[in-house]
Amino acid sequence: MSGPSRSTLARRLESVEDFSEPSARLEQYLTPAELAAHLCHLAGLQGDLERRVVDLGTGTGMLAIAASLAGAERVAGIDLDAEALEIARRNERTVAGGGSPSSGAESRDHRIEWLRGDVSRHPFSLTDATVLSNPPFGAQRGNRHADRAFLETAREIGSVSYTIHNEGSQTFVESFADDEGGSVTHAFRAEFPIPKRFEFHTAAQETLEAEVFRIEWSSLE
């Protein structure tokens, strides 16, 4: 499958609209365009966009839209937040459609399917999807290991997954994969800039060192 270059993909994704009223509890931060482009370009090179793609906790749709732009024909994004999904739909029309809300994406045969729902109680009856996810990092009180539920669903519905985690997550992710019959095939670090948006933020912008993992999952019996 051939798609746009990583740099072209990143440039198009830079116009993705951010959360209008982000939730600290849900740890809503916009996935960086460069990181989304890197992840989906890699997925294209691995042939992982040829199967159904599911973006868990899609937020404003960054990863789902990136996958669609990179060549995936069957893409779904699921999130709890109805307002975020409205932004995601708008982003699909403007970004995937080439910048105009009334062009491109509306006439495509493979528009993205946006679903409101809980990642841990999802509606998917799949076992061979490519799962993309930027789950909560678990930085907020009571959210420790919030990314575990996303990995559990990725294992349930996916044959391969790409997930973004907080720095220091490698041992946890590799251990989870080993326990669940998966194998980490790619792991890399990526910068994750976070602008000041909540009262507890003290700097105008912080840059986290995120960790990204590609996991191949064995078939469920």
N, C-alpha and C positions, 0 to 999 in steps of 0.2 A: 504494500500500500504506500503510495507516494502522497506526501502532503506538503504544506508550506514549511519553509525552514524554521528553525527554532527562533531566530531573530525576528522573522516576519510574524510568527505567531505571537511573540511577546509584544510586539508593537500594536497588534490589533487588540490584544487583551488589556492594554493600558487604559482603554476607554470604558472598562467594566465599572459600573456605578457601585459605590460602597454602600454599606448599611446606612439607612437614614437615622435610625435610633437603635444603635447596637446594644445588645444585652450583655452585661458583665457575667451574669449567671450562666449564659450559654456560651460565653467566651467567643463572641462574634467579632472576628477580625478578618479583613479581606485577605485572601490568599494572594501573595505577590504575583504580578503578571509574569515576571521572569521565571519564577519557580513553577507556576502552572505550565508555562511553555516548555520548560525543561522536562517536566514529568511526562507531559502528553507527547512530546517529541520522542522521548525514550520509549513510551508505550507503542508508538507507531513503528519504530525501528524493530521492536520485539514482536510485531504482529498482533499485539494485544487489543488493537482497536477494531479488529475484524469481527470480534464477537460483541454481544450486548455489553454496553458500558453503564455502570450504575455509580452515581456520585452520592455517597452517604453524607448527610449533613451538608447539602449543597450550598446553603446560605444564599448569596446573591448570584450563584451559578457559575463562578469562575472556572472550576475544573470541568464541569459538564460542557460548558461552551468551548473551552479549550480542546476537549476531546472531539467535539463536533467539527470545529475548525480544522483539527489535525486529520480528519478523515473518517471518524466513526459515524456510521449511519444509524445506529440504534443506541440512543442515549437517554437515560432517565436520571433525574435529580430528586432526592427526597429530603425534606426538612420539616421540623416542627413549626417553624415560624411562618405564618401566612404572609406577613408583610415582606419578609425576605424573599419569599417565592414570587411575590408581585414584582419586586425589583429584578429577580432572575428572569422572569418572562420579558420584562422590558429590556434587560441586557441582551437577551437572545435576539430580540427584534433589531436592536441598534448595532450590536457588535457582530453577531453572526450574519446579520443582514447587510453589513457593510456601512453602517452609520446612519441609516435612515429607518425610523420606526416602521415605515410602510413598505420597505423593500426586502428582497432576499429571503430572509428566514420565513416570512409568512407564506411564501410560495414553494418552499422546499417540500419534497416528499418525506423527508426524515427530520421533522421538527423534534426538538427535545421534549420529552414527557416530564412535566413537573408534578410532583406528588407531595401532598402534605401528610406527614406521618412520623412516627417514632422509629428511629433506626433499629431499636431492639424489638419492635413489634411491627415489622415491615410487611408489605403485601406481596413481595416477590417470591415466586415459585421457580427459582433458578438454582443451578449448581455449577454453571460454567461461565458466569459473567466475569468481566474485568471490572474490578471495584476500584474507584478512586475516592480518596477521602482526606480532608484536612480536619480531623476530629478535635474536640477541645483538648488542650494540653494538660488539663487538670491542675491549672495554676491557682484556681479559686478555692477557697475553703469549702470542703465537702465534695470537691470535684476530683479528688485524687484518683488516678487511673480511670478517668472518664473515657479515655480512648480505648479501654478494653472492650466495651460493648460494641464499638465500631469494628474492632478486629474480629470479634466473635461473629458478627453478621457477615463480614468479609469472608471469613472461613466457611460460613454456611452457604452463601450464594455464589461465591467466586471460585474460579480456577486459578486466578491470579489477582493480586491486589497491589496498589500503590498507596501508601499512607504516609502522612507527614506528622512528626511527633516532636516533642520538646527535646532539647539537648539532654543527653544522659539516658535515653530510652533504649539504647541498643540491646542491653542485656535483657530487659523485659520483653522486647519484641522478638528477639531470637529465641528466648525461652518459651514464649507463647507459641511461636511457630513450631518449634520442636515438639512441644506437647500435643499439638493439634495436627501433626502430620504434614506440616508445611516446611518450606525451605526458603531462607532469605537468599536471593540470587544477586541483588544489587543493594548497596547501602551507600548513601552519600550525605554530606552536610550541605546546608543551604542557608543563606541569610534570610531572615524573616523580620523585616522592619515593621514596627508597631507604633503608629502615631499616638499622641496623647489624646485620649477620648473619655476616660473615666476619672473620677475624683482621686482615686488612689494612684494614678500615674503622676510621677514627679518630673519627668523629663518631657520635652517637646516630642521626642521620638527615641525609641529604644530599638536596638537590633538584636534579635535573638538568633542563636545558632540552632536552627532546626535540623532534624534528622529524617531522611526519607528512605523508605524501604520498599523494595519490590519482593513480594512473596509468592511463590508458586505453591498452590494447595493441592494435596492429593484428593482424589474423588471420595466423597462420603459413601460409605457402604449402605 
